[in-house]
């Protein structure tokens, strides 16, 4: 069976824009992931997978390693503390601005397993809330 190898870069850009907007400007990363996904697709077709199954395997390759979104973590936690500290803000914009400030918090935790470690996730949330409580005026004004 012959079929055209799809371009997966738009799929990745769409995913990144919603979950990891800080990675959208990394064109090398996007291109490398696209090439890997295309290789996976082609190899799957050669191994007699149907086109839909080959695309599914390619998308798994494309999104490999995306488990924890720092961006969504910030948005989720800003939503929870919004009424007390940072009313009337655009969460998406604020989260993008805060990513670099929060790296020191994220660096302390194993983000590959954080979603399965309730104690570590809770500790990271508490540290984030304390950070926001101490710095919210400065962060929101930027």
BELFENGI-V683331 format. One record per backbone hydrogen bond with DSSP energy under -1.0 kcal/mol. CO is the residue of the C=O (numbers start at 1). NH is the residue of the N-H. If there is no record, write none. Layout:
co/nh
CO/NH
CO/NH
This chain:
co/nh
8/12
9/13
10/14
11/15
12/16
13/17
14/18
15/19
16/20
20/23
21/24
23/26
25/27
26/30
27/31
28/32
29/33
30/34
31/35
32/36
33/37
34/38
35/39
36/40
37/41
38/42
39/43
40/44
41/45
42/46
43/47
44/49
45/48
50/54
51/55
52/56
53/57
54/58
55/59
56/60
57/61
58/62
59/63
63/66
65/67
69/73
70/74
71/75
72/76
73/77
74/78
75/79
76/80
77/81
78/82
81/85
90/94
91/95
92/96
93/97
94/98
95/99
98/102
102/106
103/107
105/108
106/109
109/111
110/113
113/116
117/121
118/122
119/123
120/124
121/125
122/126
123/127
124/128
125/129
126/130
127/131
128/132
129/133
130/134
131/135
132/136
135/139
136/140
137/141
